[in-house]
Amino acid sequence: MSLQLSESLQKTVDALTENFSDKVIEVYQSTGDTFIRVEADAIVEISTYLRDKLHYVYLSDIFGIDRYTSEERFEVVYNLLSLKTGTRVFVKVRCEEEGPVVDSVTSVWPAAGWNEREVYDMFGVFFNNHPDLRRIYMPEDFQYFPLRKEFPLLGIPGSIELPSTTPDNDQ
Amino acid sequence: MKLSDIQSKVNSTFFKEHQKKLYQSLEDKHTSIEELDEGDPLTTKMILNMGPQHPATHGVLRLVLQLDGETIEKNKLDIGYLHRGVEKIAENKTYQEFMPYTDRMDYLSPYSNNVALCTAVEKIASVEVPERAHYIRMIGCELARISSHLLWLGTMVMDAGAISFFIWTFKEREKIYDIMDRIGGHRFTISHSRIGGVANDLTDEATAYIKEFVNTFPNELRDYHKLLDRNRIFFDRNEAVGVLKTEDALKIGATGPVLRACGYALDIRKLSPYARYNEVDFDIPTRLEGDNLARYYVRMEEMGESINIINQCLEKLPKGPVRTDNAKQSYPSKDEVYYSMEGMIHDFMMTDTGICPPEGAESYHAVESPKGELGYYIQSDGTGHPWRLKINAPSFTNLQVLENVLDGEMVADTVVIIGGLDPVLGEADK
């Protein structure tokens, strides 16, 4: 499928494929949004380039996707917005099922801090060099990663210790 | 103050690991500053836990503040007390079934949440929405914006010390609830939007109520301005409080009125217009100061712009259907369901399987909710349930700002700053 890119998106894609020819894996479009998949080890480098040279100064969101049963199971997506041209681009990286690790982009966009914590909390993807990688929604005592596909919808009984309902803490 | 001190004084009864890591993280924040004030002969330092059941934290937000006298040295936020896992729920529901859950996300402006999900599904499944439905949605969204801002105004002014003001803004909110009741049959969780349009057309009664509201509300707004714009106490509590610097605002990813109060005119309604926002004329209010007072002005002016938009929508409101007439994409009308066999089959099919976007399709669609950019990312696997549905919630984004602006503020200003950022924990915790 040929890409239908606006002028600024075309510029972004061209600049990336030119400068990071061996790091950009694919560029594709789906329902009008543009996704660029890159090598996971180059994410900080590419992020810095996108921010400094192509004006993607605003990080709107980071989220994970569980590609259950596929190779390279976890995907982390960076939702970037350029205020200069008003273009939105999605950068994706993939990581392995066993010990998924991605470099943190908090040094590029400090806004990534909480979003990366959310991805870690929900999918168990670790972020290297993250200043404060703790769970954000679930308590630290919780052992599972709820948005992984194998986690049951109804939860796992007994996985969270609940406070006692009796006032004097017995039973 | 050292971690060992905190740990020995706090006797956590549950989630022990969680509490420990939270205090550890507080200790680790700006450790260089920590080194400087070693020793505390006057014992002015303390750790203050605020929330999650504090009436002024606007929900179940927990702040762990390290105080030096009355100044906040550093702070950490703990959220997740309202985490219900709606993204997981979404993966097990059809798109239309999931829509009422969005009401419970940002429960102060349910209408814009419904519209956000429906527009995202319409984008991924290429559903055409009739012209009239677009305008009805815009009216609903702007009413929701006013309703949300009114609650923010009332509670923020109450946080600053004026109680009766809260009652006055709630008088106006009550009118919006009445309008919502006439539009969709529900006062609070309205769920009026449908994939492919809206549930039902505006009745004459609803239109009359909306018209009356847009005629009377500007007077109320003027009264609010009269009361607050020259109010010394209000100024003292809000001016130069909770300042988010313009250069930091983008870095930390502020959104909505918080970002606009720092000087960036970023509004999804202008950036990538959805519905028919490109056909109405409105301004984006901005301020440069980035403090709480700037946020007040931005939101107050936004309410005025909303009235302006509703007036234009009522004027332009075209005639025609309010839901797409394609039984594969949206629910058939009730007349069809009751009087034709096909209609009933289609209704059953929509409830059972629902709309199925093409396999492998991905899309992101954002709307400008009262709190900021509310986006839905959907990845489809070709069935009626999304494979992945991610909600980009503005309150979550803005709470991260809170963690950054609180350092160095006075502890008494905490509630005012939370009020000024206007987070809704239902949305932040998902």
Interface residues (C-beta under 8 A of the other chain):
Chain A: S30 T31 G32 D33 F35 V57 Y58 L59 S60 D61 F63 I65 D66 V77 N79 L83 G86 R88 F90 W109 P110 A111 G113 W114 E118 M122 D132 R134 R135 I136 Y137 M138 P139 E140 D141 P146 L147 F151 L153 E161 L162 P163 S164 N169
Chain B: T13 F14 F15 K16 E17 H18 K20 K21 L22 S25 D28 K29 I79 G80 H83 G85 E87 K88 I89 N92 K123 I124 S126 L250 K251 I252 G253 T255 Y264 L266 L271 S272 G360 A361 E362 S363 Y364 A366 E373 G375 Y377 Q379 W387 R388 K390 N392 F396 T397 L399 Q400 N404 D429 K430
